[in-house]
Amino acid sequence: MLKIAHHARGGTIAICGRRIGQFTRDFYVSLSAERLYNTSSLRMQSRQTYIDFSRPLLRVVGLTVAAGFFLRLVLIFNPQTIGSLPFGGLVLAFVRGALTDACVGLLGGFGIFLNYLFISESKYRRPLNYVLGGLLLVILLYLSFFDKSLTEFNKGLTRVLTYLALYKAVSFGLRWAFPRIRPVYNKVVFFLTVFVFVTALLVDTVSAYFFWGEFGVRYNFIAVDYLVYTNEVIGNIFESYPMVPLLIGLGIASLLITSFVVLQKRKIAVPQASLGVKLRAAGLYLTACIVALLGAVGLTSLHLSSNQYVNELGDNGLCKFVEAFRSSQLNYDQFYLTMSPQKAKDMMQRLYPAKVEDPLPETRKNIVLIMVESLSADYMAAFGNQDHLTPCLDSLAQHSLFFESLYACGNRTVRGLEAVTLCQPPCPGESKIKQPNNTGLYTVATILRQKGYRTQFLYGGDSYFDNMRAFFGGNGYEIIDKTTMRPEEITCSTVWGACDEDLFNHALRVFDQNAAQGKPFYAHLMTTSNHRPYIYPEGKIDIPPTARSRSGGVKYTDYAIGRFLKDAEKHAWFKQTVFVIIADHCASSAGSTEVPLERYHIPAMIYAPGFVKPGKVGHLVSQVDMMPTVFGLLHFSYQAPFCGRNALHPNYVPRAFAATYQDMGYLRENVFTLLSPTRRVMQQIATPTPFHTYVQRPTPLCSQKLVEEAVAHYQTGGRQ
């Protein structure tokens, strides 16, 4: 019995041992399987997260490329795109453009990436929630009560930043207090993030189309320059274009496209993942961004063709904007070809002796300089125009000293103002008018004040724009602008200022006051009506202001000048006044070359019945020579660091300056020398046409003497 019992216990124990062993083996197999399953599940989740994140990002990149392709296709047929475009060059432009757009689209998806990266519940737990909440509150208080750095020229930007900080602070507080709204909030924010990008892309595309239509190029320094003056620019846009239906259309398009980008199986899939997965995704995306950034920089600096339109078509607007912003300040010695400073100085002294002497007695007549906004020479009948846009100026040209071959120095108003005021060639980057430390300079007003003149600057708008108030006020001019005009004096105005008739009527009253003081006066007037949106009073010309056309702006300005001179004849000071009429720049600066000379040809005339004999000046003259020529007619003797010279003097050397903000041109002896950044120099043969413009064709460097003269002019900066 005992043996039986013993064997029975032994068998039981053995059975139990076998069962425990089997259970242990099964447990470990099960645990391993579970671990394998969990690992596989995590990998699948990670892979799905990458897919969820990359799908909207790739769609954004594709959308950017598609928008760029469509825009280039439209710009080919834009009226500003003058001349034939080589097919091979266009193919290269589209390929380069697609690559650049892809890089920009990838970089533009950074907001989507940040949204993905910062979706987390940990930021609502202590102590991180208190830190983030306190930081947002401090930023909001600072922007609301302490930050005044942006308000002088751009009050709107500070207001936008304040509202953004308020939104972030309130939204964080609500999500902190009410956890249940966080999933819905994440989806809404993800949708809005993509919506903002899509809207910005569409707005950029439409804006690039309008900018090309105005200037014939992608975004350049003009766009950067205007960024500061949001009130004027936004006002101009709303006055010039049907913005309400345009914005509604853009909003609808943005909603539809955003839905396509973010919806997956009829729902918004917001990618969420662990910290490790996020970090790996961040590494991949940031690496791709670095490659894209380098690619965008390299492609933007690549010039495909000698045809400037081909190069511009191949560019991306945002990249060109950034490039222009970076090059707003250009140190000549750092970026351009130079020579020995002493050699440059000696050459300038030989070309332009500081002392100008006239043996005849001086004549102290009043001088009224009318600088006309955007008046290209080819609007006048004298230069072949058959549309009868300038009947007053065409008639006036027959009774004036008319300059047939005069060239503007730049393509901005500040360049024209700078040229006639400082009588110096332009400088690279910002105009001297907008540079710091630009007061106390030797100007036209300096000479005239020495001779007993009252010097004034009259402008129909607010002279704070483009730093005109600071420049002219700091260089001896009395400022008379829209802010000094009585409300009843303004009958018609735009965001740029009072119409030209209102400016001229106000000027007549100012000149009467000047004459009553018994001393000569110099008045520099700057018009505004020949500028988009081309709004002017009804019933003045046969083109209604509702047309919003450049032709209407030109014809109205012509009418206003003609009426002003007719009204001036009724005043006693008229016979003692020399009237100078000159454009600030052409209506457009676009062309097939970097600096197309036909886009710098402007009209100019000096009108003084009984004093200045009517005639034509057919040789080449620069905008910087206008006031020294007037001084010559008045037989002034003076000493000044001017490059401008009397164009009527027997020893005058015909030459002209024409520049963008980075390409500096020098025209002499039918050779156009162009200095560009990275010390690039090129020359073109400039063949005259019957209408006093030039046809340019590239040539190998053909005159070292002219290269040296160009370098001397721009390196010395006109010696001031």
Sequence and secondary structure as in RCSB ss.txt:
>XXXX:A:sequence
MLKIAHHARGGTIAICGRRIGQFTRDFYVSLSAERLYNTSSLRMQSRQTYIDFSRPLLRVVGLTVAAGFFLRLVL
IFNPQTIGSLPFGGLVLAFVRGALTDACVGLLGGFGIFLNYLFISESKYRRPLNYVLGGLLLVILLYLSFFDKSL
TEFNKGLTRVLTYLALYKAVSFGLRWAFPRIRPVYNKVVFFLTVFVFVTALLVDTVSAYFFWGEFGVRYNFIAVD
YLVYTNEVIGNIFESYPMVPLLIGLGIASLLITSFVVLQKRKIAVPQASLGVKLRAAGLYLTACIVALLGAVGLT
SLHLSSNQYVNELGDNGLCKFVEAFRSSQLNYDQFYLTMSPQKAKDMMQRLYPAKVEDPLPETRKNIVLIMVESL
SADYMAAFGNQDHLTPCLDSLAQHSLFFESLYACGNRTVRGLEAVTLCQPPCPGESKIKQPNNTGLYTVATILRQ
KGYRTQFLYGGDSYFDNMRAFFGGNGYEIIDKTTMRPEEITCSTVWGACDEDLFNHALRVFDQNAAQGKPFYAHL
MTTSNHRPYIYPEGKIDIPPTARSRSGGVKYTDYAIGRFLKDAEKHAWFKQTVFVIIADHCASSAGSTEVPLERY
HIPAMIYAPGFVKPGKVGHLVSQVDMMPTVFGLLHFSYQAPFCGRNALHPNYVPRAFAATYQDMGYLRENVFTLL
SPTRRVMQQIATPTPFHTYVQRPTPLCSQKLVEEAVAHYQTGGRQ
>XXXX:A:secstr
 HHHHHHHHHHHHHHHHHHHHHHHHHHHHHHHHHHHHHHHHHHHHHHHHHHHHHHHHHHHHHHHHHHHHHHHHHH
HTSTTS S   HHHHHHHHHHHHHHHHHHHHHHTHHHHHHHHT  SGGGSTTHHHHHHHHHHHHHHHHHHT  TT
TTT HHHHHHHHHHHHHHHHHHHHHHH GGGHHHHHHHHHHHHHHHHHHHHHHHHHHHHHHHHHHSSSS HHHHH
HHT HHHHHHHHHHHS HHHHHHHHHHHHHHHHHHHHEETTEE      HHHHHHHHHHHHHHHHHHHHHHHHHH
T    S HHHHHHTS HHHHHHHHHHTSS  HHHHS    HHHHHHHHHHHS SEE  SS     EEEEEEETT 
 GGGSGGGT  S   HHHHHHHTTSEEEEEEE S SSHHHHHHHHHH S   SSS GGGSSS  S   HHHHHHH
TT EEEEEESS TTGGGHHHHHHTTT EEE GGGS GGG SSEETTEE HHHHHHHHHHHHHHHHHTTS EEEEE
E  SSSTT    TTSSSS GGG  HHHHHHHHHHHHHHHHHHHTTSGGGGGEEEEEEESS S    SSSS GGGS
EEEEEEE TTTS  EEE S EEGGGHHHHHHHHTT  EE       TTSTT    EEEE SS EEEEETTEEEEE
ETTTEEEEEEEEE TTS EEEEEES   HHHHHHHHHHHHHGGG 
